[in-house]
Amino acid sequence: MPKRVLCCYGIDIDAVAGWLGSYGGQDSASDISRGLFAGHVGIPRMLKMLDKYGIKATWFIPGHSLETFPEECAMIRDAGHEIGLHGYSHENPSDMTLQQQKDVLDKTFKLLTEFCGKPPKGSVAPWWETSQEGVEMLLDYGIEYDHSMSHHDCQCYWFRTGDSWTKIDYSKTAHEWMKPLKRGKETGLVEIPGNWYIDDLPPMMFIKNSADGYGWANPRDIEDIWRDHFDYFYREYDEFVFPITCHPDVSGRPHVLMMHERLIEHINKHEGVEWLTMDEVNKDFRAKNSPPQGAKLPASHKTI
């Protein structure tokens, strides 16, 4: 059968927001400076690289990044790329109250809608940490797809909420925790899978307070991992998605930009490759798959 390969870039502009919400650099002028590099230098460099290969990407922009780097974000919008949700200050949804989650979603939804002239279709949860309540809210706002979960690595699927599992409690008898995971219910939200192994930030960004965040992995080693993923999928599947997750904080650096160029050129040698935005991947999946019976569907987009 002929191959059909849907490749896409999901670019998270963590920038200063990442240091405020996730990386432990909120009290460091040096780390905030690195966040400023991501916005002012990393974004234009990545835009130039994508333009070289005629690729339209999906940029997930925290509200803080949009308000801190309006000119660079306008370059993204005006170049025809897609823009999606990514929290405000890269807050961890699992640490927030329900009201805080609502406030962040409402503010960022309004910011992106006003900035783009149309509502966003997709979302990435900061730290890829989702909550059942958060998914319900996304659907209420008309969000159609998410890029945060890892039930598969090269196939889209309907997002499922409500899974439950029993934690080990050594103060109790073993019989009390020896229970299987219980699956929840599928929703009408399309999941475009995230994959920590195809993400530039964990191996290539120095984070002072992270035991694994040494940040000096050779990008050629990371390139081997990403290329092996692609080559395996291409060998084993007639149709698959290949979502790349990256950040201007990391992929705006010269050694990583060169890695992207080599990888794109390797991928483009294969028959059946298409470079799409994540919303285009979402639409393709919806055209071929009916939502689960009784699933909650995205509401008509809210007006602001």
Secondary structure, 3 states (H helix, E strand, C coil): CCCEEEEEEEEECCHHHHHHHCCCCCCCHHHHHHHHHHHHHHHHHHHHHHHHCCCCCEEEECHHHHHHCHHHHHHHHHCCCEEEECCCCCCCHHHCCHHHHHHHHHHHHHHHHHHHCCCCCEECCHHHCCCHHHHHHHHHCCCCEECCCCCCCCCCEEEEECCECCCCCCCCCHHHHCCCCECCEEEEEEECCCCHHHECHHHHCCCCCCCCCCCCCCHHHHHHHHHHHHHHHHHHCCEEEEEEEECHHHHCCHHHHHHHHHHHHHHCCCCCEEECCHHHHHHHHHHHCCCCCCCCCCCCCCCC
